[in-house]
Amino acid sequence: MMDQGQFTDFVRANVNEGQRQFADIVRTLLYRRAPQLFRQLDFYNDEIFLEPLLFAYFNSKEPPVKLDQILVGYIGDEPRPAITSVFADTHGVVYLPNIGYLVTDTANEELILVWDRGSSTYRLEHENSSVSYDFEDIIRGVAPSVEVCRYSHPLFTELYTGMEGDVVNVEVKESVQRHIHHLNTAFRVLGQQYPHYYEAILDVTRKVVIFNGKGVNSFATLSAHGTAFLNADETDDEVFFIEDIVHQCGHVIFSALTFEKQEYFRVDPNTPLRLFTKDERERRTVYITLHGLFTEAAMAESLNLCYENNVFHGRQEHELVGRLAFILKRFSHDLRNLAHRDLFTEKGLSLYNDFKDVFLDIFQKRQDFVGMFDTSNQPYTFSYAKFVELNPLNGRLEDSV
């Protein structure tokens, strides 16, 4: 067993090693696909090869955006090519990572980006005619290493899938404008209340996409490694974002932490969990469930710290403790699901026991919440509107309004 300091060191060391290995995979893929472009990049800069759009590109069967467009902003001013083929998406947006957005009136078209080295300026052309554009800078908030995407990106389109695997239309631009303050507030609170985890988030998270879409949950995926996709509706505020940042960025952290995932299991990590639980409704693998335990531990800790330190009051505190009660119930359920010693190596069992210790510590302090609140009407992801139906704001929480 490890104390908190040892666990933090373990996480950071393994995350950094996992990130290096992810970068090396992308280096190899890029060298094989575009050796001339590869030679224009700084070989030793892992940050280039951890650009999430590169993961999306190499996981797409028919990528709508070319590698040249993804990487032009990572090439120095002198070697930067004078001409680059770029794609203006459905909204007329040409996104250049590490540079910004060129917003045009030309949609779904291949354009030519012309780089004038002498004046350090760009222009766009289409069929030998100039294309006007408005430049929009990259959004970086209180977590300056994390970019908040202004628009949906064509390489991300196929990632927004519903329960049946169907692609769902989502909205991004207005969601970002509506929630950027909530997101920044959530990052600020996490930096103050949960600094070790906050630093781990900054180690791995390159982009955040705030979107709104029905039938798709917030998510993180190796197909866009380094990106947290947060589905927020108009009623959500910083309480939602604290939990969802911790949750989705937690999946990014854990993917890097367990790059060598077989080291944690005696069985194949892709073994269906239902073989152990005998629950035919269970669709997760043992590895995905361990992912869940990591994020549940982090969510429980972050919400509990906010409660203990009186960060929120009134309705927001009511939502906070509702989310905490809900996640503790799910946490308990998943601990039971993975309570099979023959699943884990010693390394995996140590992780499991650390998660169990987090649960027991917080549950001891907050078991009144678990017994007090009725969460039987909750969908897969917590809904405060549903919570209020069965748990009206009253008593101690009402007094804090």
Rosetta blueprint (number, residue, H / E / L):
1 M L
2 M L
3 D L
4 Q H
5 G H
6 Q H
7 F H
8 T H
9 D H
10 F H
11 V H
12 R H
13 A H
14 N H
15 V H
16 N H
17 E H
18 G H
19 Q H
20 R H
21 Q H
22 F H
23 A H
24 D H
25 I H
26 V H
27 R H
28 T H
29 L H
30 L H
31 Y H
32 R H
33 R H
34 A L
35 P H
36 Q H
37 L H
38 F H
39 R L
40 Q L
41 L L
42 D L
43 F L
44 Y L
45 N L
46 D H
47 E H
48 I H
49 F H
50 L L
51 E L
52 P H
53 L H
54 L H
55 F H
56 A H
57 Y H
58 F H
59 N L
60 S L
61 K L
62 E L
63 P L
64 P L
65 V L
66 K L
67 L H
68 D H
69 Q H
70 I H
71 L H
72 V H
73 G H
74 Y H
75 I L
76 G L
77 D L
78 E L
79 P L
80 R L
81 P L
82 A L
83 I E
84 T E
85 S E
86 V E
87 F E
88 A E
89 D L
90 T L
91 H L
92 G L
93 V E
94 V E
95 Y E
96 L E
97 P L
98 N L
99 I L
100 G E
101 Y E
102 L E
103 V E
104 T L
105 D L
106 T L
107 A L
108 N L
109 E E
110 E E
111 L E
112 I E
113 L E
114 V E
115 W E
116 D E
117 R L
118 G L
119 S L
120 S L
121 T E
122 Y E
123 R E
124 L E
125 E E
126 H E
127 E L
128 N L
129 S E
130 S E
131 V E
132 S L
133 Y L
134 D E
135 F E
136 E E
137 D L
138 I L
139 I E
140 R E
141 G L
142 V L
143 A L
144 P L
145 S L
146 V L
147 E E
148 V E
149 C L
150 R L
151 Y L
152 S L
153 H L
154 P H
155 L H
156 F H
157 T H
158 E H
159 L H
160 Y L
161 T E
162 G L
163 M L
164 E L
165 G L
166 D L
167 V E
168 V L
169 N L
170 V L
171 E E
172 V L
173 K H
174 E H
175 S H
176 V H
177 Q H
178 R H
179 H H
180 I H
181 H H
182 H H
183 L H
184 N H
185 T H
186 A H
187 F H
188 R H
189 V H
190 L H
191 G H
192 Q H
193 Q H
194 Y L
195 P H
196 H H
197 Y H
198 Y H
199 E H
200 A H
201 I H
202 L H
203 D H
204 V H
205 T L
206 R L
207 K E
208 V E
209 V E
210 I E
211 F E
212 N E
213 G L
214 K L
215 G L
216 V L
217 N L
218 S L
219 F E
220 A L
221 T L
222 L H
223 S H
224 A H
225 H L
226 G L
227 T E
228 A E
229 F E
230 L E
231 N E
232 A L
233 D L
234 E L
235 T L
236 D L
237 D L
238 E H
239 V H
240 F H
241 F H
242 I H
243 E H
244 D H
245 I H
246 V H
247 H H
248 Q H
249 C H
250 G H
251 H H
252 V H
253 I H
254 F H
255 S H
256 A H
257 L H
258 T L
259 F L
260 E L
261 K H
262 Q H
263 E H
264 Y H
265 F E
266 R L
267 V L
268 D L
269 P L
270 N L
271 T L
272 P E
273 L L
274 R H
275 L H
276 F H
277 T H
278 K L
279 D L
280 E L
281 R L
282 E L
283 R L
284 R L
285 T E
286 V H
287 Y H
288 I H
289 T H
290 L H
291 H H
292 G H
293 L H
294 F H
295 T H
296 E H
297 A H
298 A H
299 M H
300 A H
301 E H
302 S H
303 L H
304 N H
305 L H
306 C H
307 Y H
308 E H
309 N L
310 N L
311 V L
312 F L
313 H L
314 G H
315 R H
316 Q H
317 E H
318 H H
319 E H
320 L H
321 V H
322 G H
323 R H
324 L H
325 A H
326 F H
327 I H
328 L H
329 K H
330 R H
331 F H
332 S H
333 H H
334 D H
335 L H
336 R H
337 N H
338 L L
339 A L
340 H L
341 R H
342 D H
343 L H
344 F E
345 T L
346 E H
347 K H
348 G H
349 L H
350 S H
351 L H
352 Y H
353 N H
354 D H
355 F H
356 K H
357 D H
358 V H
359 F H
360 L H
361 D H
362 I H
363 F H
364 Q H
365 K H
366 R H
367 Q H
368 D H
369 F H
370 V H
371 G H
372 M H
373 F L
374 D L
375 T L
376 S L
377 N L
378 Q L
379 P L
380 Y L
381 T L
382 F L
383 S L
384 Y H
385 A H
386 K H
387 F H
388 V H
389 E H
390 L H
391 N L
392 P L
393 L L
394 N L
395 G H
396 R H
397 L H
398 E H
399 D H
400 S L
401 V L
